[in-house]
């Protein structure tokens, strides 16, 4: 491969990057739809429009591809820090697509696989949860960060995975306010303030 | 079967009840461990120590058996009503076995199956969630009940299914208090009171 001109090398690099990107996008969609066990590399290759052997070449294995999908979808923090929680609550209860949604769907749908669970837990604890903990002040930020993530996971589990109709049809101010206030309360540096800035 | 004496009929009834109970207990454990798709009636029969054909005789099908398992594990309400939430939070974050735990594990581990999701959602909405909504006062009790259930689902998902270490190792008063206060806030009839009865 080192025999090409620099122009064709450059094009090959761009092609390789585009292929890797297409594989990763297809993998994220497949894992979010079918979970770790349910998504096959054959299906992912078909969705990406590439030869299945390219997955092995670029990522090594389904497990390694899953790790990259977790890394990619956990990257954008929900930022459940006080001040941002109303937007988080509105996004969780609204129909607008949310970048983070795929990460949570992938998580829930892969929860039956022991290896996937290890990969997801380790990544969450080392990155997303740690970053959120760093953004919190007050006692025991690590556990409070985990609790914030748990609350959001639960809302998405009931709303988007189990399809709870009460949560699907209500993005009323009242419910968004309650969820935002609950997130504020967990994220607050101290016991909740008497006037928590809620509009109710 | 109508030829037996009344004493042997009575014994057969007791035997049949014991067998059905053994099948249902084994099914609940299997669905909580492996999910709807992962648990086979063959394994359930083996765990119950009975002939697999007895599952068909007493329950009709794996789907019908799953419905009974959902009914059974969703029966005991968590009672996430104001006043009881600290006990709920302590149970969710503690190591004591909780009767409701199997219902939530069964739910999460079966979330990949479309038919299982329908069964669980319908049952939850018609029974557990409705009963909890009936126990709440104030606006939009149905959605607030769904939100309470979602929060508890998320904690159990992160703690017991994904094994988040921050939530597994912390049942500190602070975290129990925060979770209880968040549940109180969602369940309260009105905007959260300035003094919420929290000890922090």
Boltz contact constraints between the chains, C-beta under 6 A:
constraints:
  - contact:
      token1: [A, 35]
      token2: [B, 112]
      max_distance: 6.0
  - contact:
      token1: [A, 108]
      token2: [B, 111]
      max_distance: 6.0
  - contact:
      token1: [A, 109]
      token2: [B, 112]
      max_distance: 6.0
  - contact:
      token1: [A, 111]
      token2: [B, 108]
      max_distance: 6.0
  - contact:
      token1: [A, 111]
      token2: [B, 161]
      max_distance: 6.0
  - contact:
      token1: [A, 112]
      token2: [B, 35]
      max_distance: 6.0
  - contact:
      token1: [A, 112]
      token2: [B, 109]
      max_distance: 6.0
  - contact:
      token1: [A, 117]
      token2: [B, 162]
      max_distance: 6.0
  - contact:
      token1: [A, 121]
      token2: [B, 162]
      max_distance: 6.0
  - contact:
      token1: [A, 121]
      token2: [B, 163]
      max_distance: 6.0
  - contact:
      token1: [A, 139]
      token2: [B, 174]
      max_distance: 6.0
  - contact:
      token1: [A, 140]
      token2: [B, 174]
      max_distance: 6.0
  - contact:
      token1: [A, 142]
      token2: [B, 166]
      max_distance: 6.0
  - contact:
      token1: [A, 143]
      token2: [B, 166]
      max_distance: 6.0
  - contact:
      token1: [A, 143]
      token2: [B, 170]
      max_distance: 6.0
  - contact:
      token1: [A, 143]
      token2: [B, 175]
      max_distance: 6.0
  - contact:
      token1: [A, 146]
      token2: [B, 164]
      max_distance: 6.0
  - contact:
      token1: [A, 146]
      token2: [B, 166]
      max_distance: 6.0
  - contact:
      token1: [A, 146]
      token2: [B, 167]
      max_distance: 6.0
  - contact:
      token1: [A, 150]
      token2: [B, 154]
      max_distance: 6.0
  - contact:
      token1: [A, 150]
      token2: [B, 155]
      max_distance: 6.0
  - contact:
      token1: [A, 150]
      token2: [B, 158]
      max_distance: 6.0
  - contact:
      token1: [A, 151]
      token2: [B, 151]
      max_distance: 6.0
  - contact:
      token1: [A, 151]
      token2: [B, 154]
      max_distance: 6.0
  - contact:
      token1: [A, 153]
      token2: [B, 154]
      max_distance: 6.0
  - contact:
      token1: [A, 153]
      token2: [B, 157]
      max_distance: 6.0
  - contact:
      token1: [A, 153]
      token2: [B, 158]
      max_distance: 6.0
  - contact:
      token1: [A, 154]
      token2: [B, 150]
      max_distance: 6.0
  - contact:
      token1: [A, 154]
      token2: [B, 151]
      max_distance: 6.0
  - contact:
      token1: [A, 154]
      token2: [B, 153]
      max_distance: 6.0
  - contact:
      token1: [A, 154]
      token2: [B, 154]
      max_distance: 6.0
  - contact:
      token1: [A, 155]
      token2: [B, 150]
      max_distance: 6.0
  - contact:
      token1: [A, 157]
      token2: [B, 153]
      max_distance: 6.0
  - contact:
      token1: [A, 158]
      token2: [B, 150]
      max_distance: 6.0
  - contact:
      token1: [A, 158]
      token2: [B, 153]
      max_distance: 6.0
  - contact:
      token1: [A, 161]
      token2: [B, 111]
      max_distance: 6.0
  - contact:
      token1: [A, 162]
      token2: [B, 117]
      max_distance: 6.0
  - contact:
      token1: [A, 162]
      token2: [B, 121]
      max_distance: 6.0
  - contact:
      token1: [A, 163]
      token2: [B, 121]
      max_distance: 6.0
  - contact:
      token1: [A, 164]
      token2: [B, 146]
      max_distance: 6.0
  - contact:
      token1: [A, 166]
      token2: [B, 142]
      max_distance: 6.0
  - contact:
      token1: [A, 166]
      token2: [B, 143]
      max_distance: 6.0
  - contact:
      token1: [A, 166]
      token2: [B, 146]
      max_distance: 6.0
  - contact:
      token1: [A, 167]
      token2: [B, 146]
      max_distance: 6.0
  - contact:
      token1: [A, 170]
      token2: [B, 143]
      max_distance: 6.0
  - contact:
      token1: [A, 174]
      token2: [B, 139]
      max_distance: 6.0
  - contact:
      token1: [A, 174]
      token2: [B, 140]
      max_distance: 6.0
  - contact:
      token1: [A, 175]
      token2: [B, 143]
      max_distance: 6.0
  - contact:
      token1: [A, 178]
      token2: [B, 186]
      max_distance: 6.0
  - contact:
      token1: [A, 181]
      token2: [B, 185]
      max_distance: 6.0
  - contact:
      token1: [A, 182]
      token2: [B, 182]
      max_distance: 6.0
  - contact:
      token1: [A, 182]
      token2: [B, 185]
      max_distance: 6.0
  - contact:
      token1: [A, 182]
      token2: [B, 186]
      max_distance: 6.0
  - contact:
      token1: [A, 185]
      token2: [B, 181]
      max_distance: 6.0
  - contact:
      token1: [A, 185]
      token2: [B, 182]
      max_distance: 6.0
  - contact:
      token1: [A, 186]
      token2: [B, 178]
      max_distance: 6.0
  - contact:
      token1: [A, 186]
      token2: [B, 182]
      max_distance: 6.0
  - contact:
      token1: [A, 191]
      token2: [B, 200]
      max_distance: 6.0
  - contact:
      token1: [A, 194]
      token2: [B, 194]
      max_distance: 6.0
  - contact:
      token1: [A, 200]
      token2: [B, 191]
      max_distance: 6.0
